[in-house]
């Protein structure tokens, strides 16, 4: 009987020790709705500026559940979880044992998920979801970088949200400086920023218009023949936007401009649009018939007017000399490709060059208004 009790006691102690022992390895698991059975799931190690490295893969079961097991654990770093064509990023500090992700596959890339088991990944999802919903801008990202306790998280958020934007290069540099400079992540991020800065310097050397200089005046007529002057808008913050009805990227950018205009027009902001519609000398040289030139010019002007209405460009400042690439304002501002936009401050000086997208424009407006 004593032997039996002794054996039972030893077994209990072993079981208790096993239960109390720290779990080895890391498990990344989750359940996703609206996912197809047998979809492949991958986990990649991410490095800014380098190709990702696949660490493991599995498939979804009938309930949309998956589990990726890493017996040796996962080190501190940034990871990419891919399910089919959708993906979401995770930032781990190296102490995680089990990370759980729950959400809808259709909204996965919006970071509209619940994450447990990783505080940094939870924080990442919150920030990225705020950016996706346009609730957070560049200044919010800068503040996040300053306050997060995980520098890798801050750097990844900076790189993911600010991208190749010239205006926010200083914020990204700040994020990189907070990293352990001996780490591979910091080294690769530093290389990426050096390349970006080189591109910026080359671009600036080619620019006729620089931040801080007075904005050259533009005085030109709208489609109805009314003349507008850019200089008359002094006292307002102005987005000077070069575009054309025939330019696909311009038309895709227009909703961003409309969104920002509607939000800030009551705060002293407006848009001055210069269209590169019409015919340039190269186009006209191939047409020998003056009547055909006139007809094509009329048609081009109408397309400009129609695009203004179709895209909801409700501000009144729409001008053009209808000379396409021979546009006088385009030459003055060194515009060689469109869309191209400049922000002019209340004093009539250039505040930003080459802004694009609602987030970039809005970040500048928050600084200037």
N, C-alpha and C positions, 0 to 999 in steps of 0.2 A: 504493500500500500504506500509506503514511504517513497519507494522508487517511482511509483505512478505519479504521486504528487510532485516529486522532484522533476520528473520528465515534463509534466504539465507546466510547471513553473518556468523551466528553461524554454519551452516552446512559446509560452506567453511573452517572455522577455525578448526572444528573437523576433516574434511578430511585432511587438511594440517598437523595438529598435528599427525594424524595417519600415514601420509606419512613420516613425519620427525622422528617419534619415532623409536628408535633402534629395529631392528628385533630380536625377541626372538627365541631361538633354533638354531639348525644346520641342514643343508640339505647336504647330500652326494649324488650327482647325476652324471650321465655320459652317454655316448653313445659309444658303442663298435661295430665295424664292425666284420664280420665273427662269430657272436654269434647267437645261436639258440633261437627262441622265447620260453618264459617260463623257461629259465634257471634260477636257483635260485641264488640270490645274498645275501651274508651275510657280516655283519660288526662285527668283533671281537675286543675286547680289548686285546692287547698283553702285556705280562709281561715276561721278560727274565727268563727262568728257571721254569716257571709255565704254566699250561694249559691255553689256551686262553678262554675268556668269550664272548659268542655270545650276542651282543647287539640288533641286528635287522636283519630282512631279508625281501626280496621282490623278484620280478621276472622281467626278461627283457620283454619289449613289442616287437611288431613286428618290430620296428625300432632299436632294440638293446639298447633302453634307459631304465634307471632305476632311481629311486629316493628313498632314505632312509631318513626319517624325524625323528628328535630327538627334540621334543618340549622343553625339558629341557636343550638342548645344549650338547656338548661333551667337557669334561675336557681336559686339556693338557695331552698328552700321545701318545702312539704308537698304531695304529690300523691296522687291517688286513682286506682288502677288497677281498672277495672270490667270483668268478663267475665260477660255475662249478668246474673244477679241477685246474683252474688258480687262481692266487692271486697276489696282489700287496699291499705293506705296505704304510701307511700314517702316518705322524707325525704332530700332531696338537698342537698349543700353547694355545688353549682354547678360542681364540677370533673369530674363523671362523664362518661365518654365512652360506655360501654356497660354497661348494667345488665341482668343476666340473672336471671330468676325461674323456678324449677322446683318443681313440686309437683303436688298433686291438687286439682282444682277443688272437690271436695266438702268439703275441709278448708281451703280457701284463707282463709276468714275467721277461722280459728283461728291464722293466721300460721304454719302448719306447712309452711314452704317453705324452699328453699335460695335465698339471694340472693347474688350476686356483683357486684362492680363499684361497690358503694356501701356504705361502712362504716356510715353512719348508718342506712340502710335495714335492713342486717343486724342492727344493734343494736336497732332498733325491733321487728323480727320476733321477736327473742329475748325482749324484755321482754313484748310483747303475748301471745306464746304462753304465757309463764309466768303472766300474769294469767288467760288463758283457762282454764288448767289449775288455777287457784286455788293456785298455788305462791307468788305474790307478792301482797302486800297494800299498803296505803297507805304504811306506813313504808318499804317497799322502794322504792316510787315516789319518795318524798321523798328517799331516799338517792341514787337514780338521777339526780334533777334536780340534786343538789349536785355530782355527780361527772362527768356527761357533758360532753364538750368541745364539744358542739353544743347551744346553748341552745334552738334551734328544736325540736330533737328532744325535749328535756326538757319544753318547754311543750306540745307535741302529746301526749306520753305522759300528762302531767298532765290535760289537757282530756279525753282519750279515756277514761281509766280512772277519774277521780274525778268527772267529769260535774257534776251539779247538787247534789252532796252538800254539805250545810251544814258538816259536821264537817271537811272537808278544804279549805275555802276558802283558808286561810292557805298551804297547800302550793301551790295554784294561783297565788296572788299572788306567792309566791317565784319560781315558774317564770317568770311574766310579767316580773318585775323583772330577770331575767337576760338578757332579749332586748334588742336594739338598739331603744330606745324611739322612734326615728324611723321604724322600718320599719312597713309596712302591717300585717304579721302581728301585731306588738306592739300597734299601735293598736287593731285589731279585737278582739284577745284582751282588751285592757284594757276595751273597751266591754262585752264579754260578761261579764266579771267584775263590772263595776259594776252591770249589770242583775241578776246573780245576788245580789250583796250587798244590793241594794235589796229584792229578794224575801225574802231572809233576814231583814232588819230588820223588814219588814212582818209576816212570820210570827212573829218573836219578840215583837213588840209585842202580838200576839194570843194568845200562849201564857200559860196560867196557871202552867205548870210551867217553871222555868228551871234551867239547869245550875248546880250548887253548892248548891241548897237541899235540905233534908231531904225525902225522899220521903214524901208523905202515906200513912198506913197504910191498908191494905185488909184487912178481916176479913170473910170470907165462906165459904159452904159449897160443897163439891164436889158432883157429882151423887149421891153416896151419902149425903150429909148430914154429912160430916165437915168441921169448920171449920178453915180455914187463915188465918194472918195474915202479911202481907208483912213486917211488922216482925220476925217470928221468924226470918227468913232473914238477919238482920244478921250480917256476917262472911263472907258469900258475895257474889259478883258476880251480879246478877240481871237478866235480861231481862224486863221487865214488858210483856207482849204483850196488846193489846186486839184481839179478832178475833171471828168468828162463823161458824157452819157455813154460813150462807146467803151469805156474802161471797166472791165469786169471787177477787178479788185476795188475800184472806186465805189462801184454800186454796192459791193458787199460791205464796204466800210461805212457807207452812208447811215445805216441804222444805228451805229455807234455814235455818230455825230448827232443824229436826231435825239437819241436818248439823253446825251449830256446837255444838249441845248434845252430840251424840255425841263430838265431838272434845275438848270442854273440861269435860265434866261431872266428870271425875276431878281437875280442878284448882281446884275451888271455884266452879264456875259452875252456875247452874240457871235455869229459866224459870218465871215465875209468870204463868199465862194467865188473862185475864179475858174471858169470853164475853159477847157482846151478843145472845145468843139469847133467846128468850122473846117476850113481848108488851109493848108500851109502851101508854101511855094512849090514844094516837091509834088504835092498832089495836083496842083493847078497846072504844072508844067506838062503833065500827061494828058491834059484836056485842051483841045484846040478851039472848041466851040464856046464862045462867051455865054450863050444862052444856057448851055449845059452847066457851066460853072455857076451861074446864077441859080439854076434849079437845084443843084447839089448843095449850094450854100443855104438856100431856103429850107431844104430838107434837113440839113444838119442842125440848123437853128431850132427847127420844130422838135427834133429829137432831144435837144437840150431842154426845151420848155417842158416836153412830156416827162422827161426824167425827173425834173424838179417836182412835178406833181405826183408822179408814181412813187417816188421815194419819200414823200412827205417833208421836203426841205422847206419848212414854213417860214424861215427868216427872209427878210426882204432883200438882203444884199447878195444879189446874183449878177455877176458881170462877166463880159467876155468881149474880146475884139474879133472873135471867130476866125482866128488865124492858126488854130491847132498848135503845132510845135513851134510856130513863129510867134507865139504869144509874147507880147512885150513884157508883161509882168512875170511870166515864167523865166524869161531871160534875165531879168533884174534879180530874181530870187534864186537863180541857178537851178531851176527845176528841170531835171533830165528824165524824170520818171514820175508817174502818178499812181496812186494818190500820194501827195506830199503836203504836209500841214505844218504850220508855224503857230506858236502862241505869242501874242503881243500883249504886254501888260498895260496897265492904265495910263502909264506915261508915254506909251507909243514905242516902247523898246521891245526887242526880241527877247522873249523869256524862255522859249524852247524851240528846238528844231527837229523836224521829223517825227512828231508825236503821232501815234496811231493806236486805235482801240480805245474803248470807253474808259478802261482803267487808267491808262497812261494820261489821257486828257484830263480825267477827273482829278488825278493826283496833282497835276499842275494847277488846276483851278482852285483846289483846296488851299494851295500855297499862296495863290495870288488874290483870291477874292476876299 
